[in-house]
């Protein structure tokens, strides 16, 4: 099963939808949103893709009551869990939380195949040693809303546990939330 992992959309419906649209072209079958949606109506931009969207709220909570209502609407693809979520997809145990320090702590338990987070708008794909003597994958897709960093998402395959960062396909000079879309530092030799 292929998944799209996003976080920190901060009401940027356009970039969030562009990321999911791009992920669909790569075979995404579900979306994980690691928080900071802000306005629940932002998620309506994802309804048209028909993929299940598993979402938590983050620290910029917005209207949690209406986020819950959106998830309860007939035909909604939105699955709202609150501040964190333990879910099973594609035979994998996954934990969603907004904060990286909480994600690293949950990875240390060894109870999950992967833990996904957001908050700091920094992309991270790493393995954490856990108390069970194995390693847990921690994934932070950065900010899909382009807040202080280029807009990114993570595309992954739960069968192979292979994950990669993708830039959101936006126009190079498009203004986002506080920053212009630019290449990653690693692509610019940094």
ZATI-835229 format. One record per residue (C-alpha): residue number from 1; residue in three letters; y, x, z. Coordinates in steps of 0.5 Angstrom, whole numbers, always signed. Example, Ala and Ser with C-alpha at 12.3 -4.5 7.8 and 13.67 -1.06 7.14 Angstrom:
<rs>
R    nr   rest       v       u       w
R     1    Ala      -9     +25     +16
R     2    Ser      -2     +27     +14
</rs>
This chain:
<rs>
R    nr   rest       v       u       w
R     1    Unk      +0      +0      +0
R     2    Unk      +7      +3      -2
R     3    Unk     +13      +2      +2
R     4    Unk     +20      +2      +2
R     5    Unk     +24      +5      +9
R     6    Unk     +31      +4     +10
R     7    Unk     +36      +4     +16
R     8    Unk     +43      +3     +17
R     9    Unk     +45      -2     +12
R    10    Unk     +52      -3     +16
R    11    Unk     +53     -10     +11
R    12    Unk     +53      -6      +5
R    13    Unk     +49     -11      +1
R    14    Unk     +50      -8      -6
R    15    Unk     +47      -1      -4
R    16    Unk     +41      -4      +0
R    17    Unk     +39      -8      -6
R    18    Unk     +40      -2     -11
R    19    Unk     +35      +2      -6
R    20    Unk     +30      -4      -6
R    21    Unk     +30      -5     -13
R    22    Unk     +29      +2     -14
R    23    Unk     +23      +2      -9
R    24    Unk     +20      -4     -13
R    25    Unk     +20      +0     -19
R    26    Unk     +16      +5     -15
R    27    Unk     +11      +0     -13
R    28    Unk     +14      -2      -6
R    29    Unk     +10      -8      -3
R    30    Unk     +14      -8      +3
R    31    Unk     +21      -6      +6
R    32    Unk     +22      -3     +13
R    33    Unk     +29      -4     +16
R    34    Unk     +30      +1     +22
R    35    Unk     +36      -3     +24
R    36    Unk     +44      -3     +24
R    37    Unk     +44      -9     +19
R    38    Unk     +50     -12     +22
R    39    Unk     +51     -19     +19
R    40    Unk     +44     -23     +18
R    41    Unk     +47     -25     +11
R    42    Unk     +46     -18      +9
R    43    Unk     +39     -19      +9
R    44    Unk     +39     -25      +4
R    45    Unk     +41     -20      -2
R    46    Unk     +33     -18      -1
R    47    Unk     +30     -25      -1
R    48    Unk     +30     -24      -9
R    49    Unk     +25     -19      -9
R    50    Unk     +20     -23      -5
R    51    Unk     +17     -17      -1
R    52    Unk     +16     -18      +6
R    53    Unk     +22     -15     +10
R    54    Unk     +20     -12     +17
R    55    Unk     +27     -11     +21
R    56    Unk     +29      -9     +28
R    57    Unk     +37     -10     +30
R    58    Unk     +39      -3     +32
R    59    Unk     +45      -2     +36
R    60    Unk     +50      -5     +31
R    61    Unk     +47     -12     +33
R    62    Unk     +51     -17     +29
R    63    Unk     +49     -24     +30
R    64    Unk     +42     -24     +33
R    65    Unk     +41     -31     +34
R    66    Unk     +43     -32     +26
R    67    Unk     +38     -26     +25
R    68    Unk     +32     -30     +28
R    69    Unk     +34     -36     +24
R    70    Unk     +34     -33     +18
R    71    Unk     +27     -30     +19
R    72    Unk     +25     -37     +21
R    73    Unk     +27     -41     +15
R    74    Unk     +22     -44     +10
R    75    Unk     +20     -39      +5
R    76    Unk     +24     -33      +8
R    77    Unk     +21     -26      +7
R    78    Unk     +25     -23     +13
R    79    Unk     +21     -22     +19
R    80    Unk     +25     -20     +25
R    81    Unk     +22     -17     +31
R    82    Unk     +28     -15     +36
R    83    Unk     +30      -8     +38
R    84    Unk     +23      -5     +36
R    85    Unk     +17      -7     +33
R    86    Unk      +9      -5     +33
R    87    Unk      +6      -7     +26
R    88    Unk      +0      -6     +22
R    89    Unk      +1      -5     +15
R    90    Unk      -4      -3     +10
R    91    Unk      -9      -1     +15
R    92    Unk      -4      +3     +19
R    93    Unk      -1      +3     +26
R    94    Unk      +7      +3     +25
R    95    Unk     +12      +3     +30
R    96    Unk     +20      +1     +28
R    97    Unk     +25      +3     +33
R    98    Unk     +33      +5     +32
R    99    Unk     +34     +11     +36
R   100    Unk     +31     +18     +34
R   101    Unk     +30     +20     +41
R   102    Unk     +26     +14     +42
R   103    Unk     +22     +15     +36
R   104    Unk     +20     +22     +38
R   105    Unk     +17     +19     +45
R   106    Unk     +13     +14     +41
R   107    Unk     +10     +19     +37
R   108    Unk      +8     +23     +42
R   109    Unk      +4     +17     +45
R   110    Unk      -1     +18     +39
R   111    Unk      -2     +10     +39
R   112    Unk      +1     +10     +32
R   113    Unk      +0     +13     +25
R   114    Unk      +8     +13     +24
R   115    Unk     +14     +12     +27
R   116    Unk     +20     +10     +23
R   117    Unk     +27     +10     +26
R   118    Unk     +35     +11     +24
R   119    Unk     +41     +11     +28
R   120    Unk     +44     +18     +26
R   121    Unk     +44     +17     +19
R   122    Unk     +40     +24     +18
R   123    Unk     +34     +24     +13
R   124    Unk     +28     +26     +17
R   125    Unk     +20     +27     +15
R   126    Unk     +16     +31     +20
R   127    Unk     +10     +31     +24
R   128    Unk     +10     +31     +32
R   129    Unk      +4     +33     +36
R   130    Unk      +2     +28     +41
R   131    Unk      -2     +27     +47
R   132    Unk      -8     +25     +43
R   133    Unk      -9     +32     +40
R   134    Unk      -7     +30     +33
R   135    Unk      +0     +29     +30
R   136    Unk      +4     +23     +28
R   137    Unk      +9     +22     +23
R   138    Unk     +16     +21     +24
R   139    Unk     +21     +18     +19
R   140    Unk     +28     +17     +19
R   141    Unk     +31     +15     +12
R   142    Unk     +38     +16     +13
R   143    Unk     +43     +11     +12
R   144    Unk     +42      +6      +6
R   145    Unk     +49      +4      +7
R   146    Unk     +52     +11      +5
R   147    Unk     +56     +11     +12
R   148    Unk     +58     +18     +13
R   149    Unk     +52     +21      +8
R   150    Unk     +50     +20      +1
R   151    Unk     +46     +13      +1
R   152    Unk     +38     +14      +2
R   153    Unk     +31     +11      +3
R   154    Unk     +24     +13      +4
R   155    Unk     +19     +11      -1
R   156    Unk     +12     +12      +2
R   157    Unk      +4     +11      +0
R   158    Unk      +0      +8      +7
R   159    Unk      -6     +10      +3
R   160    Unk      -5     +17      +2
R   161    Unk      +1     +18      +8
R   162    Unk      +5     +21      +3
R   163    Unk     +13     +20      +3
R   164    Unk     +19     +22      +0
R   165    Unk     +27     +21      +0
R   166    Unk     +30     +18      -6
R   167    Unk     +37     +17      -7
R   168    Unk     +40     +10      -8
R   169    Unk     +41     +10     -15
R   170    Unk     +49      +8     -15
R   171    Unk     +55     +11     -19
R   172    Unk     +57     +18     -18
R   173    Unk     +64     +16     -16
R   174    Unk     +62      +9     -13
R   175    Unk     +66      +8      -6
R   176    Unk     +61      +6      +0
R   177    Unk     +62      +6      +7
R   178    Unk     +66     +12      +9
R   179    Unk     +64     +16      +4
R   180    Unk     +63     +17      -4
R   181    Unk     +56     +18      -7
R   182    Unk     +54     +25      -8
R   183    Unk     +48     +29      -9
R   184    Unk     +44     +32      -3
R   185    Unk     +46     +39      +0
R   186    Unk     +39     +41      -2
R   187    Unk     +40     +39      -9
R   188    Unk     +47     +43      -9
R   189    Unk     +44     +49      -7
R   190    Unk     +46     +48      +1
</rs>
